[in-house]
Amino acid sequence: MAEITVNGKSIQLTEDGYMTDPSQWDKDVAVALAKADNFELTDDHFKVLEYLRKEYEAGATLTIRKVGKSGIVDIKGLYKLFPGGPLKFSSKYAGIPKPTSCV
């Protein structure tokens, strides 16, 4: 299990780099996780991340289709924001577990 330190707090990560405790998430943690992947987050990214966190906390099953119908971003826009695995990377930076639909 890996670990990063953000603003003095230790964040435990899975082997895939996902947070083990979503309650530790904040925007600084998201930026640090993205930076480790050489990725920069914008306000548009954070709109998606906050939506994912809200849905996760409500117990919803997350899918690309659901995010595309959220009114925040369409599917094409989601792929532009998070190329190479939109739900995989957006979930990671949102501090929530890797969706079961992601490989």
C-alpha positions as CSV (number, residue, x, y, z in Angstrom):
1,M,0.0,0.0,0.0
2,A,1.3,3.4,-1.0
3,E,1.1,6.7,0.9
4,I,1.3,10.4,0.1
5,T,1.5,13.4,2.4
6,V,-0.7,16.4,1.6
7,N,-0.6,19.5,3.9
8,G,0.9,17.4,6.7
9,K,-1.7,14.6,6.6
10,S,-0.9,11.1,5.5
11,I,-3.1,9.6,2.8
12,Q,-3.2,5.9,2.4
13,L,-3.5,4.6,-1.2
14,T,-4.3,1.3,-2.8
15,E,-1.9,-0.3,-5.3
16,D,-3.7,1.5,-8.1
17,G,-3.4,4.9,-6.4
18,Y,-7.0,5.2,-5.1
19,M,-7.6,6.6,-1.6
20,T,-8.5,4.1,1.1
21,D,-10.4,6.7,3.1
22,P,-12.6,9.0,1.0
23,S,-13.3,11.2,4.0
24,Q,-9.7,12.5,3.8
25,W,-10.3,14.0,0.4
26,D,-10.1,17.7,-0.4
27,K,-9.1,19.7,-3.4
28,D,-5.4,19.7,-2.4
29,V,-5.4,15.9,-2.3
30,A,-7.0,15.8,-5.7
31,V,-4.3,18.1,-7.1
32,A,-1.6,15.9,-5.5
33,L,-3.1,12.7,-6.9
34,A,-3.4,14.3,-10.4
35,K,0.1,15.7,-10.2
36,A,1.5,12.2,-9.5
37,D,0.0,11.2,-12.9
38,N,1.4,14.4,-14.6
39,F,-2.1,15.7,-14.9
40,E,-3.4,19.2,-14.1
41,L,-6.9,19.8,-12.8
42,T,-9.1,22.8,-13.8
43,D,-12.4,24.1,-12.5
44,D,-14.2,22.0,-15.1
45,H,-12.5,18.9,-13.7
46,F,-13.5,19.8,-10.2
47,K,-17.1,20.1,-11.2
48,V,-17.0,16.5,-12.3
49,L,-15.1,15.4,-9.2
50,E,-17.6,17.1,-6.8
51,Y,-20.5,15.5,-8.7
52,L,-18.9,12.0,-8.4
53,R,-18.3,12.5,-4.7
54,K,-21.9,13.6,-4.1
55,E,-23.2,10.6,-6.1
56,Y,-20.9,8.2,-4.3
57,E,-21.9,9.5,-0.9
58,A,-25.5,9.0,-1.9
59,G,-24.8,5.3,-2.7
60,A,-25.3,5.7,-6.5
61,T,-23.6,3.4,-8.9
62,L,-21.3,5.5,-11.1
63,T,-21.1,5.0,-14.9
64,I,-19.9,7.1,-17.7
65,R,-23.4,7.3,-19.1
66,K,-24.7,8.6,-15.7
67,V,-22.0,11.3,-15.6
68,G,-22.8,12.2,-19.2
69,K,-26.5,12.7,-18.3
70,S,-25.6,14.8,-15.2
71,G,-25.8,18.1,-17.0
72,I,-22.3,18.9,-15.9
73,V,-20.5,17.4,-18.9
74,D,-21.5,15.2,-21.8
75,I,-19.8,11.9,-22.5
76,K,-17.6,13.4,-25.2
77,G,-16.6,16.2,-22.8
78,L,-15.8,13.7,-20.0
79,Y,-13.4,11.9,-22.4
80,K,-11.7,15.2,-23.2
81,L,-11.3,16.1,-19.5
82,F,-10.1,12.6,-18.5
83,P,-8.5,11.0,-21.6
84,G,-7.5,7.3,-21.3
85,G,-10.1,6.3,-18.8
86,P,-12.6,9.0,-17.9
87,L,-14.3,7.2,-15.0
88,K,-11.2,5.6,-13.8
89,F,-9.2,8.8,-13.5
90,S,-12.1,11.0,-12.4
91,S,-12.9,8.6,-9.6
92,K,-9.3,8.4,-8.5
93,Y,-8.9,12.2,-8.3
94,A,-12.4,12.4,-6.6
95,G,-11.0,10.2,-3.8
96,I,-13.6,7.5,-4.3
97,P,-13.0,3.8,-4.9
98,K,-12.3,2.5,-8.4
99,P,-15.6,1.7,-10.0
100,T,-16.1,-2.0,-10.7
101,S,-16.7,-1.3,-14.4
102,C,-13.1,0.0,-14.7
103,V,-10.2,-2.3,-15.6
